[in-house]
Amino acid sequence: MHTERPTAERRVVIVGAGIAGVQTAVALRDQGFAGQVLLIGAEPHQPYDRPPLSKAVLLGTAEGSAFEVDFEALSIDLRLGLAVTGVRPLAHEIDTEEGPLPYDVLVIATGAVPLSLPGSEGVPGVHLLRTLDDAERLRPVLAEQHDIVVVGAGWIGAEFTTAAREAGCAVTVVEAAERPLAGALPAEVAAPMADWYEEGGAKLLTNARVGHVEPGEVALEDGRLLPAGAVVVGIGARPATDWLAGSGIDLAKDGAVLADDHLRTSVSDVYAVGDCASFPSARYGERLLVHHWDNALQGPRTVAAGIVGEAPHPYDPVPYFWSEQFGRFVQYAGHHGAADAMVWRGDPAGAAWSVAWLRENVLVALLAVGRPRDLAQGRKLIEAGTPLDAERVADPSVPLKAAAAA
């Protein structure tokens, strides 16, 4: 039977050494937790940031992206290259390749794993891009300027295509939907982005499905054959939660841990944070699963507050992410699913424009292309729930903050 120990003797075990796991460990110390903190990472590398992998690390302009955290000075026990295979909440133990480890509080921060292209597993020359090792395997592909086929015109596909074109590679992007970002943005917003590929020197094939992949070649279902010195698959990701099977921790159908508004799971003394966890949003009236860096940065403060015994505010952030692609800086804040109106700010054929989504004249989401001031102001307006004048929102010469309804 597990018995509660004094705070100074309690042991917090964090599984996952990406940004969510690292920031949880740091937040615990920042908030005065004096007990043991064990941070476990499956990869052998020092914990690192992922955004640079899709460009700087790929192009060799950065050797790595390790977090500048002095784990030893913070008395954080860091164990790398250790896979966790299960958890037994009744025993307060996790199972690892090296045997069981006890915990008083467990934090699940295992992130997400990329989806593989069915039938391509094990085919030489097929790559995913999620880890530092993935990026290192792709660096020589770019350096040797191979013909590359990218499967998927989502965020990661666009970012990788941008880097590959910068390296001088010929790139063909295969997208099953009729436009890029079909699962992320409405058709009228995503459609103009298709032109970015041609402007960037890449060939975009929409309504195209991969039939099979062989070394050096991708065959589409319609019979077209594409030469491919390498194939990069970017068709999405799923929560890395297979190791929780049989634990009693509630999971959604998509594998996400079902956390509450304080990021606690269905099992006592177990929290979940980052890409692997969904949470209920009172702001948007639905459960959100956010696979972006900012969510993994913000959530740990809520987890740490809960562990040290402070009453944290409900976790209900305005989701935010950014993407650098084809010479453009794209930013998004909020969640547009519940909007009842969409307002353009500027011409989508131009270099700088944005789109605002409103619900009962209150801003709920904003996409900004080359308009960082719109994003910064819009994010604050979303957080505040300020009613806006839609006509003033539609005028790109009017600062968003000046569009507040009279």
N, C-alpha and C positions, 0 to 999 in steps of 0.2 A: 504493500500500500504506500502511496506517495504522501508524505507529510510536508506541510509548509515549513520552509526554513527561514531564518532571519534574512532580511533583505541583503545584507552584506555577504551572505553565504549562498545566495540564490545563483543559479546558473542559467543564463540565457543562451540557447543554441540557435544560431541563424544558419539556415541551409540555403546557400546561394550567395556567391561573392561578386555579383554584379552591382550596379549602382544602388538598387533597393536594399540589398544585404549590407553593403558597406555603409550606406547612410544610416541604416538602422543601428549598426554598431556605434557609429560616431554619435548619433543622436542620444543613445543611452548614456554615453559618457557626458555629453553636453548637459543632459538633464539630471545628472547627479547619481546615476546608477553605479553602485560600488561593488556589485557582485561580479561573478565571472561572466565573460562574454566570449563565446566560441563561435568563430565565423568559418564556415566550411564551404570550399569551392571545389567543384568537380574538375575544373581545368588546372593544369600545373602552373599557369602563369600568375604573376602578381595581379591582383584585381585591377581591371582596366575599364575605361569608358568605351562604349560601342559606337557613338556617332562618327568618330574619325575613321572607322574601318572602311566606310563606303567611299572614301576619297583619299584622305591624307596618307593613311597606311597603305592603301592599294597602290598609290602613285609613288610611294617611297619618299614622300616629303615629311613623313613622321615615322620614326622607328617603332613607336608604340604609343599607347595612351593610358599608361598606368596612373591610377589615382595617386595624388600627392597626399597620402595619409600615412602618418607614422604609427603603425599598428602597435609596435612595441611600446612606444611612449604612452599610448592610450590603454595599455594593458589588455589589448584585444588578442586573444589566442587565434592565430590564423593557420588553418590547415588546408592545404591545397592538394589537388590531384586526388581527392577522396570522394568517391561516389556514395551517395546515400540511397539506400534501396528500399527503405520502408520506415514506418513509424508505428509505435504501439502506445497509444495515449494512456491506457490503463496503467501501464508500467512506467510511463513517462520516459520512454527510451526511443531512440532512433536506431535503425539498423544500417550499418555501413559495411564497406568491403573489408574493413579491419575489425569488425565486431560491433556490438551494441555500445551506445553512448547515452548516458542519462541526461535529462534536462529538467529544469523547473518550469521554464517557459520556452516554447518553441516558436520560431518565426520562419514561415515558409516564404522564401524569396527566390524561387528557382526560375523565375522568368518564363520565357517561351522558347519553343524550338521551331525552326522553319519547316514548312511542309515540303516534302519531296515530291517530285513529279513521278506519278505512277509509272512503273516500268523502267525508270531510269536509274534505279538504285544499283550501284556497282558498275555502271557503264563508265569507262575511262573518259576523262574530260568533262564530266558533269559536276558542277560546283553549286554549293549553297553559300550564302554570305551572312553569317551570324557571329562567328567567333574570330578571334585573332588568328588562329590556325587557318581558318577559311581564307582570310585576307592574305595571309602569307603564301598560301598555295596559288592564289590568283595573281599575285604581283608579277611573277615571271610571264604569265599569260599576257598581261598588258604590256610588259616590257618588250616581248617578242612580237607584239602587234598582230596577234592572231585574229582571224575572222571569228566573231563571237555572236552566238544567238542567245538572247535574253528571253526567258519565258516569264511573262508577267509585266504589265505596264503599271504597276502600283508605285508606291513611294520608293521602295528599295530598288525596283527595276529602273526607274528614272534616274536615281542617284548613281547607280552603277554604270548605266549607259553614259551618263555625263562624264564620269571618270574615264571610261574606256575610250570615248571619243577624244578626250583630252590627251590620252596616251597614243592616239593615232590608229586605233583599231577600227575596222569596219564592223558595224553593229546592226543586227536585225532583231527587232523586238516583236515577239509573238504574243498577242493578247486575245484571249478567247471571247471577251466582251466586245461591244461595238465601239468602245472608247477607252482611254486610260482612266484609271481610278474609278472604275464603274461601281465598285463596292463602297467607295468612300465619299463621293460627291455626286450631286444631281447631274443629269446629262448636260443641261445647258451651261453648267459651270466647268465640267470636265472636258467638254468638247473642244474648246479653244486650246486646251493643252496638247491636243494631238499635233498641232502645228509646231510645237516646240521641238519635237523629235526631228522633223525634216530640217528645221532651222539649225539644229545641232549636228546635222550630217548623219543621223541615224534613220534607218528604214523601219517604220511602224506598220505591222500587219495586224489589223483588227478583225474580229469575227474569224479568227484562225485558231485551230486547235492542233496540238501536237498528237500525231499518231504514234510514232515511236522514235527513239533516239538510238543511234549507233555511233561508234567512234568516228568522228569527223563529219557527221551528218545528222540533220534533224528532218524527219519526214512528217509533213502535215497531213491531216486527215483527208484533205482535198487532193492529195497526190503531189503537191509541191515539195521539192527537196531543197534544203538550205545547207550550204557548206558551213561547217562549224568546227573550227579549231578548238573551241571550248563552248560549253553551254552553261549559262548561269540561271538558276531557277529562283524566282522571287514571286511566289504565288501565295504568300501569307505565312502565318505562324499560328501555333496553338500553345496553350499553357503547358508548361513542363511539369505535369502533375501525375504522370503514370505511377510514380513511386508511392503515391498516397492510396493506391488501390487496397481495399480491405481495412483501411484505418478507421473508418467511421466518420471521417471528415467529409462534410457535404460538398459535392462537386456539381457544377452545372453540366448540361449535356455536352457543351464544348470543352469540358475539362477544367474550367476555371474554378478555383476555390470560391465558394459562396461566403464571402465575408460580410459582416454587418457594418453599420455606419461608423464603427470605431476600429474596423479592420480585424475584429475577432472572428474566428471560425466557429463552426457548430460545436467544437470540442473545447472544453475549458483549458486555459493556459496555452492555447495555440492561436497565433496570429498569421495573417497572410498579407503580403504587400507587393506592389509592382505588377508586372505583366501577367502573373499567374493568378491574380485575384480580381473578382468583380465586387462591386459595392453598390448599395442603393443610394441614388442621388435624389434628395428632396428637391433640389433645384430643377431637375429635369423630369422627375416623376417616373423614373425607370432605373433599372440596374445597369451600370456601366462597366465595361471591360476595356481598359485603356492601355494599349500597347505602345506607350510613348515615354520618353525619357523624363519629362517633367512630372508625370505621375509617380514614377519610381523615385524621384527626388523628394516629393512632398509627403507621400504616405508615411515614410519612416518616422517623422516627427509625431504623428498620431499614434503609431505603434509604441514608440518609446514612452510617450506620456501615459499610455495605458499600463505599461509594465511597471513604471516607477510609482504608480498609484495616484497620479494626478488625473483629474477629470478632463479628458481632451474634448475639444469641440467635435461634433460629428464631422466625419471626413466627407466633404462635398466640394471638391475643387472645381474650378473652371478648367476643363481639359485644355491642354496647349501642346502644340508641336510645331516644328519647323522642318523645312527641307530645302536644300540647295541643289538646283537642277537647271541645266541648260542656261547658265548665267543669270538665273533668277533666284531670289530669296522668297520662298513661299512660307507663310505662317498661317496657322489656324488656331482659333480659340473657341471654346464652347462645344455645343452639340446641337446640330440643326434639325434633328429628327422631329421635334415637336413644334417647329416654326409654322406660322400660318402666312408668312409673307417673306419674299426675298427681294432685296434692293441692290441694284448695281451701283457702284461708285467708280466711274471711269469706264473706258473702252477695253474689253478683254483682248482686243487685238493689239493693244498698246503695251508698253513696257511696264506700266504701273497701274494697278487697279485693285479693287477689292469688292467683296460681296458681303452684305449684311443680311442675317436672318432674324426676323422679328416674330414675336408671339404677343399678340395684343399690344403692339407698339413697344414692347420691351425687347431689347437686343438679347438674343440667346446664343448667337454664334457669328463668327466673322472669319472670312478667308481674305488674306492680304497678300498680293503679289507686288513686291517692290514698294510697299507702303507701310513700313514698320511703325510709323506714327499712328496710322489707323489701328493697327493691331494693339499697340500699347494702350491707347485710349479706349478701344473697344473692349479689351479685357477687363478694365476697371468698370466700365459701364455694365458689363454682364454681371460682374460680382455685385454691383450696387443695385441692379434691377431697376435702373433709371428709365422711365418712359421717354421715348424719342419722337421727334417729328419726322415722319417717313420722307416727306418732301425735302427736308434739309439733309437727311441722311443720303439721299440720292445725288446731292450736289457735292462732287469730289473736292471742290474748293472750300467747302465748309468743314472745319475740323469736327470730328465725330463728337467730341465733348461739348461742342457748341450746338449740337443738334437736339439737345434736351428739350422736351416739350415745355411750352410756357405754362 
